[in-house]
Amino acid sequence: MKRHGFTLVELLVVIAIIAMLVTLLLPAVQAAREAARRAQCTNHLKQLGLASLNYESAQDHFQSSGWGFRWTGDPDAGYGESQPGGWIYETYVFMEQTDIRQIGKGLQGRESGGAKYNALAAQRAAVVPGMHCPTRREARGYPHVESSVNSAAPKVVSKTDYAVNAGSGPRDQGTWGGPNCFAAGNCESVIPKMQNTFDGICARRTEVKLGQIIDGTSKTILIAEKYMNPLEYATGASCVDTNSNSQGHDWDITRWVPVVRADGSILGQERKPRRDTTGVGGCRSEFGSAHNAGFFAVYCDGHVELITYGVDLAIYAATGTRNGSEAILGDSSR
């Protein structure tokens, strides 16, 4: 039987060929799209690195990471250890996000119901596209489950897919002395303990200078992609994604690397880098990403590298500390 000059068999053959071509081309199209997303993600980190170096030049130290997870940025609190907001909030001016940094400036009433308290809800909701990896999720507001001491709660908050390097110390240092001790001014006994275990670039109320990175700026991670469970990308329920990117020191905006003991053994295997994995959730403290091969990191000299998930953990741990004096091998080992 003829239909438009073709037999039914011929039409079926043509359809089969087209289906086969689509099947062959689809992976190539997907790979091209992912390559574009990876390039965009790399550029985000490049810009964050440049903004951080400009911050360091202006303030004579790298960003502080604020007072803790229950606090958000205060435009009248300056920079460094006096600023309750975290490293992202600290960097806004150098990311051409001054308008977000200025929200609530000059207003009184940081307590619940006050003018500043209410205004800072808009700060927490303000989306910054450069803080999202396009492979993982789009740049928009997401739900949150955590309140802030000095801000009202918006309907949704801006998130981050990038975290600062806090080194190999204890990840729970943010709770030492109680959640509000820095604001109350009674944390004198806590600060020395924290400083004695802190070997990264940025954590709670730190002010690391460029000259303190004795391991070398090109060999020390500054900011990198953070691990997340894919099922928790959009829920706001993950305990490492519960608040806004303007919040103070917490797992949402901070990550750690393993500890290498003197005998060469590794402490903190759970901190090895990981690809986003369904079923591996909870309060994670490792770097990672939605990319197949590894995650991207910007180093303290501003260059960006892909670190593979199978990286040697001793070498990886060395890149996470600023003052360990470890021998770091060439890029081929990463």
N, C-alpha and C positions, 0 to 999 in steps of 0.2 A: 504494500500500500504506500503510495506516494503522498507526502505532505510538503508543499512548497518546494518541490524539486528534490527532497531528500527522503530516503526510506526511513522507516522507524528505527531500524538497526543503526543506520548512519547517525541519526539524531542522538541515539543513546551513546554511541561511541564518542561523539563530540562533547556531550555532557560529561562523560567520564573523563575525557582529556582535560576539560576545563576544571573539573573538581580536583583532579590530580595536580594541575598547575597551581590552583589556589592553595592546596595542601603544602606544596613545595615552597610557595612564596610567603605564606603566612609567618613562618618562623623568622624569615629574613626581615619582614616588616616589623615584627615584634622586637627583633634584635636592634633594628635601626632606631625604633622608638625608645628602647631602654638606653641605647648609647646616648641619645639626646638628653634623656633624663639624668643619666650619670654626669654628663657634661654640665648640666644645670646645677646639680648637687655640688659638684666640684667647685663651680663658680661661687655658690653660696658660701662655702667654707673659705674660699680665697678672700671674699669680701669680709667675712668675719675676722679672718686673720689680719687683714689690713686695718680694719677698724680697731682691733685690739692693740696693734702696734702703735697706731696713732694715739690711742688712749694712754698707752704706757709712756709715750713721748710727752704728752700733755700733763700727765699726773705723776710721772716719775715712778710708777709701779703699775703692774697689771691689775685688772679688775678684782675687786672684792666680790664675794658672793652673798653678801647680805647677812641678815640675822637668823634666818631660818624659814621653814616652809609656811609658817603662819603669817608672814609679812610680805608686803608688796612695796614697790618703789615709792619714795617720797621725793618730789621735785625740790623741796626746800632743805633736804638733808645732805646735800653735797655729794662727794665721792669718797670711796674708800670705806674704812671700817665704820664710819658714822652712818652709812647708807643702808637702810633695811632691805632694799630691793637687791636682787641678785645680779650676776655678771651681765646678763642680757640687758637689763634695765640700765646698768652702768654704761653700757656701750652705745645706747640709742643715739646720742648726739653725734657719735662718730660713724653711725650707720645711716645718716640723713633721716633720722626718725625723731628729730627734736620736738616735733609737735606732740608726739606721745610722751616724751620726757617732761614736757611742760604742763601736762594735764594736772590740774589741782594746784598749780604753783601760786603761792601767796595766800591761799585759803587757810582758815583756821578750823579747828575741830577735827582732829584725827580719830577721836573716839566715835563709837557707834552713833549714828544720827547726825554727826557733824558735817559741815559743808565739804571739807576735804575728804572725809570718809566716804561720802556719797560720790564725789567727783572721781575718785580713784577707781571706781567700778569701770568707767570708760577706758581707763588705762589698761586694765586687765583684759578687756574685751577687744582692744585694738589689734587687728591681725597684721603681722609682718610677713609678707610672702617669702622673704629670704631665710626664714627660720624653719621652712618645711622642705623635706626631701620629696620631690615629685614622684619618685618610685613608690613611696610609702603612702602618702595621702595629700589631698589638695589643701591649698592655703585658705582656710576658713575658720570660723569659730567652732569650738567643740565643747561638749558638756564638761562640767567639773563637779567634784564632790567635796572640795575642801574650801573652807572659809578663810578669810584673812583678818588679822587683828585690826589692821588700820584701813580696811576697805570694805565697802558694801559689795554684795555679790551680783555680778551681771548675769544675764541669761546664759551666755556662753563666754568662753575665754579663748585667748590666743595661746596656742601650744608651741612647742619646739621639738624638732627632731635632732637637734645638736646639743651636746653637753660639753661642759668644760672639764679639763683634766684635774682631778683632785689628788692624784698620786696613788700611793699604795697603802695609805693609812686607814684607820677604822672608818667605815662609812657612816657610823652613827654618831660621829662627833658633834653633829648639829643638836643633839639632845642633851649633851653634858650641861649640867647646871640648871636644867629646866628649860622649857620652851621660850620663856620670856626674860631670861636672866640678862641678856645683853641690853634689852630695852630698859630694864630696871637698874642697870648699872652695877650689878652684884656678881659679875662673872670673872673677877680677878683671879680666882683659883682655877678657872676653867681654861683661860687663854694659854697659860704656859703648857698645860697638858696637851692642848690641841696643837700648839706650835711644835712641840717635841715629836709629834707623830706625823706632821704634815710635810710631805715631800713633793707635792704637785705644784701646779701653777696658780690655782684659785680654789678657795674653799671659804668657809664661814669666817668673815671678818679678817681676811688676809690681805696683805699688800706686798706681793712679790715683785722685786725689782729685776730688771733685765740682767744685771750683773750677778744675781743670785742663781742664775741657771748655769751652774758650773759644768754640767755635762754637755753643754753646747746647745744653742738655740735650734740648730738644724737637726738635732737628734732628740728633741724633747717635744712631745705632743702638747698642743695648746687646747684645741677644740676638735671634737670628732662626732661622728654619728652615734646615737644611742640605740641600744637594743630595745625592741618591743615585741610583744605577742601580737600577731596580725589580727586576732579576734578583738583586740582592745584598742585598735587605732582610733575608732570613732566613738567609743563609749564614755571616755573620761573616768572610767572606773578603775583602771590600772593604778596601783599605788606608786607608779613611776611616771604618771601622766595625769595627776589629779588636779593640778592648779594651772595658773597662767605662766607664761614665760617671763613675766616681770617679778615673780616670787623670789624670795631669798633661798639660801642654801638648802638643797634637797635633792633627792634622786631624779626628780623631773628634769633638772638642769645640770646635773653633776654626775660624773662617772669615775670609776676607779680601775686600777690595774692590779694584777697579782703581786704578791711579795715574794722576792727571791731570797731565801735564807743564805747565810754564809756558807753552808755546806752544798749549796746549789739546788736544794729542794724547793718546791714551789708551794707557797701557802696562798690559798684563795683561788682554787681551780675554777670556782664558779664565776670568777671574773675574766675568764678567757673570752676573747671576742666571739660573737655568735651571730649567725644569720637569723633574722626574725623567723620564729618557729611557732606554729600553732601548738598549744598545749604546754609551752614553756613560758609561764607567766609569773606572777607574784612580784615581790619587791626586788627587782633585778638591779644590779649595780655595774653591769658590764657595758662596754661599747659594742656596737654592732649595727646592722642595717638591713634593709630589704633587698639589697643588691646580692647577686649570686656569688660573686667571687670574694668579696670582702667589704670593708667599710672605708670611707674616706676620712682622713684626718689632716688638719692644718697644723703645721709645726710652728714653733716660736720664732722662726725666721720668716714665716709667711708662705712657705711652699706647701703644696698639698700632695699627699701620697695615698695610694690604695694599700691598705694593710689586709692581707689575706687572713681568713679564719684559721688557717693552719699554721700561722706564724709560730716560730719557736717562742715559747712562753718566757724564757729567760731574757731573750732579746726584746720581746714586747714589753715586759715589765720595766726594762731599762729605759725604754722610750717614754714611760709614764712618770719617771722621777727626774727631778731637776738637779739633784745633788748626790746621786749615788755613786758617781765615779766608775760606773760599769763600762766595760768595753763593749761597744756596739758594732756589729759587723756591717758589711755593706748592704745596699738596698736589695741585693739578690736574695738575702735571707728573709725578707719580709714577704 
